[in-house]
Amino acid sequence: MDNKSAVSALQEFCAKSKNIPPTYDFIDGEDGGYVCKVVLMEIEAYGNGRSKRDAKHLAAANILRKIRKLPGVGNLLDECETKSVGDLCEELTNLNRDMLKELRDYCVRHEMPLPTIEIVQQSGTPNAPEFVACCTVASIVRYGKSDKKKDARQRAAIEMLAVISNEADNMRPEKMQVVSTKPTEALDVDETLEDLEMERRKKFNTYRELTDAGSVDNTGLRLCDRHNYFKNFYPALKKAAFEVIRSDEYASSKDKALSVMSALKITPSISTVESSSMEPLLCIQLNCDFDVVFVALESKIFEEIIEYFGVMLI
């Protein structure tokens, strides 16, 4: 069976899993573009493009990524032979569209930080080169690979656009989380806890509906998935990280740990946790595709991070 578009693969997935077909809604974007919203199994995803077709395909590709994370769904999607992201990138780059400009325009329209794109790896031979581009918006990082630097940047931009179009609301300045040391009023805390409880129940009910319908199993995330994520990191970034880990030139473990994360293009979020200890208790969260959080005393936490990457990257 030939590879199908994301829209066709999503349609086939619904038929095989006996789900109601997805619904697509279009709204006019700025500068003559379109935004497509797709809904399936109470899951929403968005895609934008210069035409309704492009927006629809990106929306379908985004929701397929979300659905694939549900336990037990991956094998069924594999049977549908979903077109890979690389194939989708190939389609869009062949249209001679400047995805870098579209990404920058999208960030400006939605009040997001401007993207940065750089070539982080060059390999292969002179006759068959291979380039890897790294695209960063705030703490989100995505990569693109091609035999041409321009196409690698384009593909990285497409990857990023596919991600941030789903997270546009959360990345706006007024909705980004800010750590504050000021005490919160009791009423605000109660309202926040109530909202969190309602959201928890909503997710729980949705998951129960999915499991009762028999469309997913209850396996959850495997412990090896996080290890494989770092183990399969881009070779050039891993090499740079190991050079830092093996180096004796750093004045402190903090400088060394931060350099390791910088080599991996990972931006950490560092905050102080309230404790009875005289020494600061730090919480360091890695902004990457998997949840990784360290909580320890300031004198120990950076050594633990160095040791962690020394194991996880192998």
C-alpha positions as CSV (number, residue, x, y, z in Angstrom):
1,M,0.0,0.0,0.0
2,D,1.4,3.4,-0.9
3,N,2.0,6.1,1.7
4,K,-1.1,8.2,2.2
5,S,-1.5,11.8,3.3
6,A,-2.2,12.6,6.9
7,V,-5.8,13.3,6.1
8,S,-6.3,9.9,4.5
9,A,-4.4,8.1,7.2
10,L,-6.6,9.8,9.9
11,Q,-9.7,8.7,8.0
12,E,-8.5,5.1,7.8
13,F,-7.6,5.1,11.5
14,C,-11.2,6.2,12.4
15,A,-12.6,3.4,10.2
16,K,-10.4,0.7,11.8
17,S,-10.9,1.9,15.3
18,K,-14.6,2.4,14.7
19,N,-14.5,6.1,15.8
20,I,-16.6,8.9,14.4
21,P,-14.7,10.6,11.5
22,P,-12.9,13.9,12.5
23,T,-14.5,17.3,12.0
24,Y,-12.6,20.1,10.3
25,D,-13.4,23.8,10.7
26,F,-11.6,26.6,8.8
27,I,-11.1,30.2,9.7
28,D,-9.4,32.9,7.7
29,G,-5.9,33.6,8.9
30,E,-4.0,36.8,8.5
31,D,-2.2,37.6,5.2
32,G,-4.6,35.5,3.2
33,G,-3.8,32.2,4.9
34,Y,-6.1,29.7,6.7
35,V,-6.3,28.0,10.0
36,C,-7.8,24.6,10.3
37,K,-9.2,23.0,13.5
38,V,-9.7,19.3,13.6
39,V,-11.5,17.4,16.5
40,L,-11.4,13.6,17.1
41,M,-12.2,11.7,20.3
42,E,-12.4,15.1,22.2
43,I,-8.8,15.8,21.1
44,E,-8.2,19.1,19.2
45,A,-5.3,20.1,16.9
46,Y,-4.7,23.0,14.6
47,G,-2.8,23.6,11.4
48,N,-2.2,26.7,9.3
49,G,-1.2,27.3,5.7
50,R,-1.5,29.4,2.6
51,S,-4.4,27.2,1.4
52,K,-7.1,25.2,3.1
53,R,-5.5,22.0,1.8
54,D,-2.2,22.8,3.5
55,A,-3.9,23.9,6.7
56,K,-6.0,20.7,6.7
57,H,-3.0,18.4,6.2
58,L,-1.0,20.0,9.0
59,A,-4.0,19.8,11.3
60,A,-4.4,16.1,10.5
61,A,-0.6,15.5,11.0
62,N,-0.8,17.3,14.4
63,I,-3.7,15.3,15.7
64,L,-2.1,12.0,14.5
65,R,0.9,12.9,16.7
66,K,-1.3,13.5,19.7
67,I,-3.3,10.3,19.1
68,R,-0.1,8.2,18.7
69,K,0.8,9.1,22.3
70,L,-2.3,7.3,23.6
71,P,-1.5,3.8,24.9
72,G,-2.2,1.0,22.4
73,V,-2.8,3.3,19.4
74,G,0.7,3.3,17.9
75,N,0.3,-0.2,16.3
76,L,-3.0,0.7,14.7
77,L,-1.6,3.9,13.2
78,D,1.3,1.9,11.9
79,E,-1.1,-0.3,10.0
80,C,-2.6,2.8,8.4
81,E,0.9,3.6,7.0
82,T,0.8,7.2,7.9
83,K,2.9,9.5,5.8
84,S,6.0,10.5,7.8
85,V,6.7,14.1,8.8
86,G,9.6,14.1,6.3
87,D,7.2,13.3,3.5
88,L,4.9,16.1,4.6
89,C,7.9,18.5,4.7
90,E,8.8,17.4,1.2
91,E,5.3,18.3,0.0
92,L,5.4,21.7,1.5
93,T,9.0,22.6,0.5
94,N,8.2,21.6,-3.1
95,L,5.6,24.3,-3.2
96,N,8.4,26.9,-3.0
97,R,6.9,28.5,0.1
98,D,9.2,30.3,2.5
99,M,8.3,28.5,5.7
100,L,10.9,30.6,7.7
101,K,8.9,33.7,6.8
102,E,5.6,32.0,7.6
103,L,7.0,30.9,11.0
104,R,8.2,34.4,11.8
105,D,4.9,35.9,10.7
106,Y,3.0,33.4,12.8
107,C,5.1,34.2,15.9
108,V,4.5,38.0,15.4
109,R,0.8,37.6,14.9
110,H,0.4,35.5,18.0
111,E,2.8,37.6,20.2
112,M,5.3,34.7,20.6
113,P,9.1,35.0,20.9
114,L,10.8,35.2,17.5
115,P,12.3,31.9,16.2
116,T,16.0,31.2,15.9
117,I,17.3,28.7,13.3
118,E,20.8,27.5,12.9
119,I,22.7,24.5,11.3
120,V,23.9,22.3,14.2
121,Q,25.3,19.4,12.3
122,Q,27.0,18.7,9.0
123,S,27.9,15.2,7.9
124,G,28.1,12.9,4.9
125,T,30.4,13.4,1.9
126,P,31.0,16.3,-0.5
127,N,28.8,14.4,-3.0
128,A,26.1,13.5,-0.5
129,P,26.1,16.0,2.4
130,E,23.6,16.0,5.2
131,F,22.7,19.0,7.3
132,V,20.6,19.2,10.5
133,A,19.0,22.5,11.4
134,C,17.8,23.4,14.9
135,C,14.8,25.7,15.3
136,T,14.0,27.3,18.7
137,V,10.9,29.2,19.8
138,A,11.1,30.0,23.6
139,S,11.9,26.6,25.2
140,I,10.6,24.5,22.3
141,V,13.2,22.9,20.0
142,R,12.6,21.1,16.7
143,Y,15.0,19.8,14.0
144,G,15.0,19.4,10.3
145,K,17.3,17.3,8.1
146,S,18.2,17.6,4.4
147,D,21.0,17.4,1.9
148,K,20.7,21.2,1.5
149,K,21.1,23.8,4.3
150,K,18.1,25.8,3.0
151,D,15.8,22.7,3.0
152,A,17.0,21.7,6.4
153,R,16.0,25.1,7.8
154,Q,12.7,24.9,6.0
155,R,11.9,21.5,7.5
156,A,12.8,22.6,10.9
157,A,10.5,25.6,10.5
158,I,7.7,23.3,9.4
159,E,8.2,21.1,12.4
160,M,8.1,24.1,14.7
161,L,5.1,25.6,13.0
162,A,3.2,22.3,13.4
163,V,4.0,22.4,17.2
164,I,3.3,26.0,18.1
165,S,0.1,26.1,16.1
166,N,-1.2,23.7,18.8
167,E,0.3,25.6,21.7
168,A,-0.3,29.2,20.5
169,D,-2.6,30.1,23.5
170,N,-0.1,28.8,26.1
171,M,2.8,30.6,24.6
172,R,1.3,34.1,24.7
173,P,3.1,36.4,27.2
174,E,0.0,36.9,29.3
175,K,-0.4,33.1,29.7
176,M,3.2,32.1,30.3
177,Q,3.9,30.9,33.8
178,V,5.8,33.4,36.1
179,V,7.3,32.4,39.5
180,S,6.5,34.9,42.2
181,T,7.5,35.1,45.8
182,K,4.5,37.2,46.7
183,P,1.7,35.5,48.8
184,T,-1.4,34.7,46.9
185,E,-4.8,35.6,48.2
186,A,-6.8,32.7,49.7
187,L,-9.7,33.2,47.3
188,D,-7.4,32.9,44.3
189,V,-5.9,29.7,45.6
190,D,-9.3,28.2,46.2
191,E,-10.4,29.1,42.7
192,T,-7.2,27.7,41.2
193,L,-7.6,24.4,43.1
194,E,-11.2,24.2,42.0
195,D,-10.2,24.8,38.3
196,L,-7.5,22.1,38.6
197,E,-9.9,19.6,40.1
198,M,-12.4,20.2,37.3
199,E,-9.7,19.8,34.7
200,R,-8.5,16.6,36.4
201,R,-12.0,15.1,36.4
202,K,-12.5,16.1,32.8
203,K,-9.4,14.3,31.8
204,F,-10.2,11.3,34.0
205,N,-13.7,11.0,32.5
206,T,-12.4,11.3,29.0
207,Y,-9.8,8.5,29.6
208,R,-12.4,6.3,31.2
209,E,-14.6,6.7,28.1
210,L,-11.7,5.7,25.9
211,T,-10.8,2.7,28.0
212,D,-14.4,1.6,28.4
213,A,-14.8,1.8,24.6
214,G,-11.8,-0.6,24.2
215,S,-9.9,1.6,21.9
216,V,-6.8,1.9,24.1
217,D,-5.1,-0.2,26.7
218,N,-3.7,0.9,30.1
219,T,0.0,0.6,29.6
220,G,1.1,4.2,30.0
221,L,4.7,5.5,29.4
222,R,7.5,2.9,29.6
223,L,10.6,3.7,31.7
224,C,12.8,3.0,28.8
225,D,11.2,5.6,26.6
226,R,12.9,8.5,28.4
227,H,16.3,6.8,28.2
228,N,15.8,6.1,24.5
229,Y,14.9,9.7,23.9
230,F,18.2,10.9,25.2
231,K,20.1,7.9,23.8
232,N,18.8,8.7,20.3
233,F,19.6,12.4,20.5
234,Y,21.4,14.0,17.6
235,P,25.0,12.7,17.5
236,A,26.6,16.1,17.1
237,L,24.8,17.4,20.2
238,K,25.6,14.3,22.2
239,K,29.3,14.6,21.2
240,A,29.4,18.2,22.3
241,A,27.7,17.3,25.7
242,F,30.2,14.5,26.3
243,E,33.1,16.8,25.6
244,V,31.8,19.1,28.4
245,I,31.2,16.1,30.8
246,R,34.7,14.8,30.3
247,S,36.3,18.3,30.6
248,D,38.1,19.4,33.8
249,E,38.2,23.1,32.8
250,Y,35.0,24.2,34.5
251,A,35.3,26.2,37.8
252,S,32.1,24.7,39.3
253,S,29.7,21.9,38.8
254,K,27.0,24.5,38.1
255,D,28.9,26.0,35.1
256,K,29.6,22.4,33.9
257,A,25.9,21.3,34.2
258,L,24.6,24.4,32.4
259,S,27.2,23.9,29.7
260,V,26.0,20.3,29.2
261,M,22.4,21.4,28.8
262,S,23.5,24.2,26.5
263,A,25.4,21.7,24.3
264,L,22.2,19.7,24.0
265,K,20.2,22.8,23.1
266,I,18.0,22.3,26.3
267,T,16.9,25.4,28.2
268,P,16.2,24.6,31.9
269,S,13.7,26.4,34.2
270,I,15.3,27.0,37.6
271,S,13.3,28.0,40.7
272,T,13.7,27.8,44.5
273,V,11.5,25.5,46.5
274,E,10.5,26.6,50.0
275,S,12.1,24.5,52.6
276,S,13.5,24.5,56.2
277,S,17.1,24.1,55.0
278,M,19.5,26.9,55.4
279,E,20.9,26.0,51.9
280,P,18.6,26.8,48.9
281,L,16.5,23.9,47.7
282,L,16.4,24.1,43.9
283,C,14.0,22.8,41.3
284,I,15.4,22.4,37.8
285,Q,13.0,21.4,35.0
286,L,14.4,20.5,31.5
287,N,12.3,22.0,28.8
288,C,12.3,19.0,26.4
289,D,9.9,16.5,24.9
290,F,9.9,14.4,28.2
291,D,9.2,15.6,31.7
292,V,12.5,15.7,33.6
293,V,12.6,17.5,36.9
294,F,15.5,17.6,39.5
295,V,14.9,18.7,43.1
296,A,17.9,18.8,45.4
297,L,20.1,21.1,47.5
298,E,22.1,23.7,45.5
299,S,25.4,22.0,46.4
300,K,24.3,18.6,45.0
301,I,21.8,19.2,42.2
302,F,24.3,20.2,39.5
303,E,26.5,17.1,40.1
304,E,23.3,15.0,39.8
305,I,22.4,16.6,36.5
306,I,25.9,15.9,35.1
307,E,25.7,12.3,36.3
308,Y,22.2,11.9,34.9
309,F,23.3,12.9,31.4
310,G,26.4,10.8,31.6
311,V,24.1,7.8,32.0
312,M,21.1,8.7,29.8
313,L,23.0,9.7,26.7
314,I,24.7,6.3,26.4
